[in-house]
């Protein structure tokens, strides 16, 4: 039971947004950085084929492709307080197997957030993401409003920061409400330990244009599958699935300019999981290589 709860706390990462704009400057240059108002992000990754199974039963090899795009704008309220509004689209595509796991999952929704900004970084925020999380079944049963509340605490100025928060999802079956805790430690001007979900990393910064990192990534979400009378087993039709992908890898982030970052990464998808908690069906993949490309701009 304790192990299951810890795994669930980790799974929280796939429904959390990034706490910071760019990991290498969290609160580091708060006195000189301006708060970006327009934020754009496009992220794509491909997980190569590996065996999908349930217990000792194999259902064939499966690959996965993910694409996410998001745009938002900050409106200044007063002082360090801002209101951010935007849109997000996220899609997962899977190759077919002999079992009735979905061929694709997608979400489209709004991003609404009240934020306390410290330079380019969020010191505290309350964020909601109302939208549809399913396949093509964009109705009331696939509607969800994931809610995240978070805050950064200064343990040692310019050096060590603690992050605490909580996330809730009405659609998520296994753990509807979960806490999160993370730590950021600026070891020196070249090294950073960024222990915050969904992308904990150890970062080496040889110069201002390049970050080299080693770490993990958690991605996925909670979705409602479409009604399908031919799916097997039949319980997977119109069911809630908690999908997760646990990754470990390395890569680089190239700061093309003060406002644009390009990320190249890859490694191993340790496990992808389709957990149909409410109908007691659980499918897991073997490890497989993955590659990732991401572009981010903040103006």
Buried (B, 14 or more C-beta within 10 A) or exposed (E): EEEEEEBBBBBBBBBBBBBBBBBBBBBBEBEEBEBBBEBBBBBBBBBBBBBBBBEEEBBEBBBBBBBBBBBBBBEEEEEBEBEBEBEBBBBBBBEEBEBBBBEBBBBBBBBBBBBBBBBBBBBBBBBBBEBBBBBEBBEEBBBBBBBBBBBBEEEEEEBBBBBEBEBBBEBBBBBEEBEBEBBBBBEEEEEBBBBBBBBBBBBBBEEEEEBBBBBBBBBBBBBBBBEBEEBEEEBBBBBBBBBBBBBBBBBEBEBEEEBBBBBEBBBBBBBBBBBBBEBEBBBBBBBBBBBBBBBBBBE
